[in-house]
Amino acid sequence: MLGDTPLNSGADAVVIGAGIVGACCAHLLRREGMRVAVVEAGVIAGGATGAGMGHIVVMDDNPAEYELTLYSQRLWAELLPVLPPQVEFDPCGTLWVAADEEEMAGVEAKFASYTMRGMRAEILDGRSVAEAEPALRKGLAGGLLVRGDSVIYAPCATAWFLQGVDVRRGRVVAVTDGGVRLEDGSSLSCEVVVCAAGASSSELFPQLEVRPRKGHLAITDRYPGYVRHQLVELGYLKSAHGHSTESVAFNVQPRKTGQLLIGSSRQYGVTSPAVDRPLLDRMLRRALEYMPGLAQLSVLRTWTGFRPSTPDNMPAIGLCPERENVWFATGHEGLGITTSLGTAHLLVDLVAHRTPVIDPRPFAPERLWRDG
């Protein structure tokens, strides 16, 4: 349990970070028979996990991303029989919304990409989109419905993965050949260190090109049935994978509670966790462009978080280039919840010297490693 246990006993593996990626890694390492300790400076799921939209979605922007997200989605499906109700798994699917005919061309390309790989997807015209989601504005050109996607409540999933794991409070300030050293001067010895520290990873390893990207979220009161699918504008991909200083895109998720989770925004070069009111207003106005009725709903809370981003929009999963005892599982940006299980399985296979199910080379940390 999370507490103030002195960090003077050893472990086989130490995972830095108690977000969903770190929790999945700890869960699988423990299943390998290892003694595992997770060290967390804040609260469980208090970083990007608690500030992310809980989608489990297959993305097709490049072959490696597709393989990792599909692998993860299948692993999540295998867990369904044992996941507790608190995880709020909702197989709502994703509706990618096209505002005009130009974006419908993107729908058709995405449809071809998915169906050639055997995924279920359906092109909807404007009338079908209106029938599927009556609260969307009239006159949309159409959309793409991907039925296999789902939504979870990631903080509860994280806590579930950490059951039976030794979670300790503290801030790691150094990683040594024999373990980790904490801010209070205590240490924890181990053979394997997994850095799953998200946006804070580069504080421990400045050579690793992972930098924080701030995002905002808003959640409404309960309006059951108001939204039936996860709704995403086609322009979301430009926002998510672009490198502009600020961007917003329409993204709304239904929750099992009947609430609506509204996103999304992205900011570089900002360190304060405070809500940026002008950017939040831009994000909400973007949502109103697609769903005008949101203006009549009550927003209960707004908050921010920092996603760990990389120059090529791909995570770092694998061995540290300069350390034989350090492994990375970080840099997932907005796909950490989706890819947490796939990341953990890939990483643990590498640690155990097994051949992973998917090719690990596109995620190798050395591509993000700067000398000096």
C-alpha positions as CSV (number, residue, x, y, z in Angstrom):
1,M,0.0,0.0,0.0
2,L,1.1,3.6,-0.5
3,G,2.7,4.8,2.6
4,D,5.8,6.1,4.2
5,T,7.8,2.9,4.4
6,P,11.5,3.5,4.6
7,L,13.2,2.7,1.3
8,N,15.9,0.5,2.7
9,S,14.8,-3.0,1.6
10,G,15.6,-4.4,-1.8
11,A,13.5,-5.5,-4.7
12,D,14.2,-7.3,-8.0
13,A,12.6,-4.4,-10.0
14,V,11.8,-0.8,-9.2
15,V,9.2,1.0,-11.4
16,I,9.4,4.8,-11.3
17,G,5.9,6.2,-11.7
18,A,2.5,4.9,-10.6
19,G,0.5,5.9,-13.7
20,I,-1.2,3.4,-15.8
21,V,1.9,2.5,-17.8
22,G,4.0,2.0,-14.7
23,A,1.2,0.0,-13.1
24,C,0.9,-2.4,-16.0
25,C,4.7,-2.9,-16.1
26,A,4.7,-3.6,-12.3
27,H,1.7,-6.0,-12.7
28,L,3.4,-8.0,-15.4
29,L,6.9,-8.0,-13.7
30,R,5.3,-9.3,-10.5
31,R,3.5,-12.0,-12.6
32,E,7.0,-13.0,-13.8
33,G,7.8,-13.8,-10.1
34,M,9.8,-10.7,-9.4
35,R,9.7,-8.7,-6.2
36,V,8.5,-5.3,-7.5
37,A,8.4,-1.9,-5.9
38,V,6.8,1.2,-7.5
39,V,8.0,4.6,-6.4
40,E,5.7,7.5,-6.9
41,A,6.3,11.1,-6.0
42,G,2.6,12.1,-5.9
43,V,-0.5,10.0,-5.9
44,I,-1.5,6.9,-7.9
45,A,-2.6,7.9,-11.4
46,G,-2.1,11.6,-10.5
47,G,-0.2,12.5,-13.7
48,A,-1.1,12.1,-17.3
49,T,-3.3,9.1,-16.4
50,G,-5.6,11.2,-14.3
51,A,-5.6,14.0,-16.9
52,G,-6.2,11.8,-20.0
53,M,-9.3,10.8,-21.9
54,G,-9.8,7.1,-21.2
55,H,-9.9,5.8,-24.8
56,I,-8.7,2.4,-25.9
57,V,-8.5,3.1,-29.6
58,V,-6.6,1.7,-32.6
59,M,-4.7,4.3,-34.5
60,D,-3.3,3.9,-38.0
61,D,-1.0,6.9,-38.5
62,N,2.0,4.6,-39.1
63,P,2.4,0.8,-39.1
64,A,4.2,0.7,-35.7
65,E,1.6,2.8,-33.9
66,Y,-1.1,0.6,-35.5
67,E,0.6,-2.6,-34.3
68,L,1.0,-1.3,-30.7
69,T,-2.5,0.1,-30.4
70,L,-4.1,-3.0,-31.9
71,Y,-2.0,-5.3,-29.7
72,S,-3.0,-3.3,-26.6
73,Q,-6.7,-3.3,-27.6
74,R,-6.7,-7.1,-27.8
75,L,-4.9,-7.4,-24.5
76,W,-7.6,-5.2,-22.9
77,A,-10.3,-7.4,-24.4
78,E,-8.7,-10.4,-22.8
79,L,-8.8,-8.8,-19.4
80,L,-12.5,-7.9,-19.6
81,P,-13.7,-11.0,-17.6
82,V,-11.7,-10.0,-14.6
83,L,-11.8,-6.2,-14.6
84,P,-13.9,-4.8,-11.8
85,P,-17.0,-2.6,-12.5
86,Q,-15.1,0.5,-11.2
87,V,-13.0,0.5,-14.3
88,E,-16.2,1.5,-16.2
89,F,-15.4,-0.3,-19.4
90,D,-17.7,1.0,-22.1
91,P,-17.5,-0.5,-25.7
92,C,-19.0,2.7,-27.2
93,G,-16.9,2.8,-30.3
94,T,-15.4,5.9,-31.9
95,L,-17.1,8.1,-34.4
96,W,-14.6,10.2,-36.4
97,V,-16.6,13.2,-37.6
98,A,-16.1,14.8,-41.0
99,A,-17.2,18.4,-41.3
100,D,-17.0,18.7,-45.1
101,E,-16.3,16.8,-48.3
102,E,-12.5,17.4,-47.9
103,E,-12.6,15.6,-44.6
104,M,-14.8,12.9,-46.0
105,A,-11.8,12.0,-48.2
106,G,-9.9,11.5,-44.9
107,V,-12.7,9.2,-43.7
108,E,-12.5,7.1,-46.8
109,A,-8.7,6.8,-46.5
110,K,-9.1,5.8,-42.8
111,F,-11.8,3.3,-43.7
112,A,-9.5,1.7,-46.3
113,S,-6.6,1.6,-43.8
114,Y,-8.7,-0.1,-41.2
115,T,-10.6,-2.6,-43.3
116,M,-7.5,-3.8,-45.2
117,R,-6.2,-4.9,-41.8
118,G,-9.5,-6.7,-40.9
119,M,-10.9,-4.0,-38.5
120,R,-14.6,-3.3,-38.3
121,A,-15.4,0.2,-39.6
122,E,-18.4,1.8,-41.3
123,I,-18.6,5.0,-43.4
124,L,-21.6,7.1,-42.4
125,D,-23.2,9.8,-44.5
126,G,-24.5,13.0,-43.0
127,R,-27.9,11.6,-42.2
128,S,-26.5,8.5,-40.6
129,V,-24.2,10.6,-38.4
130,A,-27.2,12.7,-37.3
131,E,-29.1,9.5,-36.4
132,A,-26.2,8.0,-34.5
133,E,-25.5,11.3,-32.6
134,P,-28.5,13.6,-32.6
135,A,-26.8,16.2,-30.5
136,L,-24.2,16.9,-33.2
137,R,-24.8,20.0,-35.3
138,K,-26.7,19.5,-38.5
139,G,-25.0,19.6,-41.9
140,L,-21.9,17.5,-41.1
141,A,-20.7,15.6,-44.2
142,G,-20.4,12.2,-42.5
143,G,-18.0,10.1,-40.5
144,L,-16.4,6.9,-39.8
145,L,-17.7,4.6,-37.1
146,V,-15.1,2.2,-35.6
147,R,-17.0,-0.2,-33.4
148,G,-14.1,-2.0,-31.6
149,D,-12.9,1.1,-29.7
150,S,-13.9,1.6,-26.0
151,V,-13.5,3.9,-23.0
152,I,-12.4,3.1,-19.5
153,Y,-11.9,5.0,-16.2
154,A,-8.1,4.8,-16.1
155,P,-7.4,5.8,-12.4
156,C,-9.4,2.8,-11.2
157,A,-7.7,0.5,-13.8
158,T,-4.4,1.7,-12.5
159,A,-5.3,0.9,-8.9
160,W,-6.4,-2.5,-10.0
161,F,-3.1,-3.3,-11.7
162,L,-1.3,-2.2,-8.5
163,Q,-3.1,-4.7,-6.3
164,G,-0.5,-6.6,-4.4
165,V,2.4,-4.4,-5.6
166,D,4.6,-2.6,-3.1
167,V,3.9,1.1,-3.8
168,R,6.1,3.6,-2.0
169,R,6.0,7.3,-1.7
170,G,9.0,9.3,-2.7
171,R,10.8,11.2,-5.5
172,V,13.6,9.4,-7.3
173,V,16.5,11.8,-7.9
174,A,19.1,9.4,-9.3
175,V,19.3,6.0,-10.8
176,T,22.5,4.0,-10.0
177,D,23.9,0.7,-11.1
178,G,22.5,-0.8,-7.9
179,G,19.0,0.8,-7.8
180,V,17.5,4.2,-7.1
181,R,18.2,7.1,-4.7
182,L,15.4,9.3,-3.4
183,E,15.2,13.0,-2.5
184,D,15.2,12.2,1.2
185,G,18.5,10.4,0.9
186,S,17.1,6.9,1.2
187,S,17.7,4.3,-1.5
188,L,16.2,1.1,-2.8
189,S,18.4,-1.6,-4.3
190,C,17.3,-3.6,-7.4
191,E,18.6,-5.3,-10.5
192,V,16.0,-3.7,-12.9
193,V,14.8,-0.1,-13.0
194,V,11.8,0.8,-15.2
195,C,11.4,4.5,-15.9
196,A,7.7,5.0,-16.5
197,A,7.8,8.6,-15.1
198,G,5.9,10.1,-18.1
199,A,6.6,13.8,-18.6
200,S,9.1,13.8,-15.7
201,S,11.3,11.1,-17.4
202,S,13.7,13.7,-18.8
203,E,14.4,15.1,-15.3
204,L,16.1,11.8,-14.5
205,F,17.5,11.3,-18.0
206,P,18.1,14.6,-19.7
207,Q,19.5,12.8,-22.8
208,L,16.0,11.4,-23.5
209,E,14.0,13.6,-25.8
210,V,10.7,13.5,-23.9
211,R,9.1,16.8,-23.1
212,P,5.8,17.7,-21.3
213,R,2.8,18.8,-23.4
214,K,0.0,20.4,-21.3
215,G,-3.6,19.5,-21.9
216,H,-7.0,20.6,-20.5
217,L,-10.1,18.6,-19.8
218,A,-13.7,19.4,-18.7
219,I,-16.3,17.1,-17.3
220,T,-20.0,17.7,-17.1
221,D,-22.8,16.8,-14.8
222,R,-24.7,13.5,-15.6
223,Y,-26.7,13.5,-18.9
224,P,-27.2,9.8,-19.7
225,G,-27.5,9.1,-23.4
226,Y,-26.6,12.6,-24.5
227,V,-23.6,11.2,-26.3
228,R,-23.4,7.5,-27.4
229,H,-20.0,7.2,-29.0
230,Q,-16.6,8.7,-28.5
231,L,-16.7,11.7,-30.9
232,V,-13.5,13.0,-32.5
233,E,-13.1,15.4,-35.4
234,L,-10.8,14.4,-38.2
235,G,-8.7,17.4,-37.5
236,Y,-7.8,15.9,-34.1
237,L,-4.9,14.0,-35.7
238,K,-3.3,17.3,-36.8
239,S,-3.7,18.6,-33.3
240,A,-2.4,15.5,-31.6
241,H,0.6,15.0,-33.9
242,G,1.5,18.5,-34.8
243,H,4.2,20.6,-33.1
244,S,2.6,24.0,-32.9
245,T,2.8,25.7,-29.6
246,E,-1.0,25.6,-29.0
247,S,-3.8,23.6,-30.6
248,V,-7.4,22.5,-29.8
249,A,-9.7,19.9,-31.3
250,F,-13.2,18.5,-30.7
251,N,-13.2,15.3,-28.7
252,V,-16.1,14.2,-26.4
253,Q,-16.4,11.0,-24.5
254,P,-19.4,9.4,-22.8
255,R,-18.8,8.0,-19.4
256,K,-20.6,5.2,-17.7
257,T,-21.7,7.7,-15.1
258,G,-23.7,9.6,-17.7
259,Q,-21.1,12.4,-17.6
260,L,-19.4,13.8,-20.7
261,L,-15.6,14.3,-20.8
262,I,-14.6,17.2,-23.1
263,G,-11.2,17.7,-24.7
264,S,-8.8,18.4,-26.2
265,S,-6.0,20.9,-26.0
266,R,-2.2,20.8,-26.3
267,Q,0.4,23.3,-25.2
268,Y,4.2,23.2,-25.4
269,G,6.5,25.4,-23.3
270,V,4.2,25.7,-20.3
271,T,5.2,24.5,-16.9
272,S,2.3,25.8,-14.7
273,P,-0.5,23.3,-14.1
274,A,-3.0,26.1,-13.7
275,V,-6.0,26.2,-16.1
276,D,-5.2,28.5,-19.0
277,R,-8.6,30.2,-19.3
278,P,-8.2,31.6,-22.8
279,L,-7.1,28.2,-24.1
280,L,-9.8,26.3,-22.2
281,D,-12.4,28.7,-23.7
282,R,-11.0,28.0,-27.2
283,M,-11.3,24.3,-26.5
284,L,-14.9,24.6,-25.3
285,R,-15.8,26.8,-28.2
286,R,-14.4,24.2,-30.6
287,A,-16.7,21.6,-28.9
288,L,-19.7,23.9,-29.3
289,E,-19.0,24.2,-33.0
290,Y,-19.7,20.5,-33.4
291,M,-22.2,20.1,-30.5
292,P,-24.0,23.4,-29.8
293,G,-26.2,22.0,-27.1
294,L,-23.2,21.6,-24.8
295,A,-23.7,25.2,-23.9
296,Q,-26.8,24.2,-21.9
297,L,-25.0,21.5,-19.9
298,S,-23.3,22.1,-16.5
299,V,-19.5,21.7,-16.4
300,L,-18.5,20.4,-12.9
301,R,-14.8,20.6,-13.2
302,T,-11.9,21.6,-15.4
303,W,-8.3,20.5,-14.9
304,T,-4.9,20.0,-16.6
305,G,-2.2,17.5,-17.0
306,F,1.1,17.0,-18.8
307,R,1.5,14.4,-21.5
308,P,5.0,13.0,-22.3
309,S,5.6,13.7,-26.0
310,T,8.5,12.8,-28.3
311,P,9.6,14.3,-31.6
312,D,8.3,11.4,-33.7
313,N,5.1,10.9,-31.6
314,M,6.2,7.4,-30.7
315,P,6.9,6.1,-27.2
316,A,10.3,4.9,-25.8
317,I,10.0,1.3,-24.9
318,G,13.2,-0.7,-24.2
319,L,16.7,-0.6,-22.8
320,C,18.4,2.6,-22.0
321,P,21.3,3.2,-24.5
322,E,23.9,3.8,-21.8
323,R,22.7,1.7,-18.9
324,E,22.3,-2.1,-18.6
325,N,19.9,-2.0,-15.7
326,V,17.5,0.8,-16.9
327,W,14.5,0.3,-19.1
328,F,12.1,2.9,-20.5
329,A,8.3,2.8,-20.8
330,T,7.5,6.5,-21.5
331,G,6.7,9.1,-24.1
332,H,3.2,7.9,-25.0
333,E,1.7,11.4,-25.3
334,G,-2.1,10.9,-25.5
335,L,-2.1,7.2,-26.1
336,G,-0.7,6.0,-22.7
337,I,-4.0,4.5,-21.6
338,T,-4.6,2.7,-24.9
339,T,-1.1,1.4,-25.1
340,S,-0.3,0.7,-21.5
341,L,-0.9,-3.1,-21.7
342,G,0.9,-3.5,-25.0
343,T,3.8,-1.4,-23.7
344,A,4.1,-3.5,-20.5
345,H,4.0,-6.8,-22.4
346,L,6.6,-5.6,-24.9
347,L,8.9,-4.3,-22.2
348,V,8.6,-7.4,-19.9
349,D,9.3,-9.7,-22.9
350,L,12.5,-7.7,-23.6
351,V,13.5,-7.8,-19.9
352,A,13.0,-11.6,-19.9
353,H,14.9,-12.0,-23.2
354,R,11.8,-13.3,-25.0
355,T,10.8,-12.4,-28.5
356,P,7.9,-9.9,-28.3
357,V,4.7,-10.4,-30.2
358,I,5.3,-7.1,-32.1
359,D,8.5,-5.6,-33.4
360,P,10.1,-3.5,-30.7
361,R,12.6,-1.7,-33.0
362,P,10.3,1.3,-33.8
363,F,10.1,2.1,-30.1
364,A,13.8,1.7,-29.2
365,P,14.9,4.5,-26.9
366,E,18.2,5.1,-28.7
367,R,16.3,7.0,-31.4
368,L,15.4,9.6,-28.8
369,W,18.8,9.6,-27.0
370,R,21.1,12.7,-27.3
371,D,24.8,12.3,-26.6
372,G,26.4,14.4,-24.0
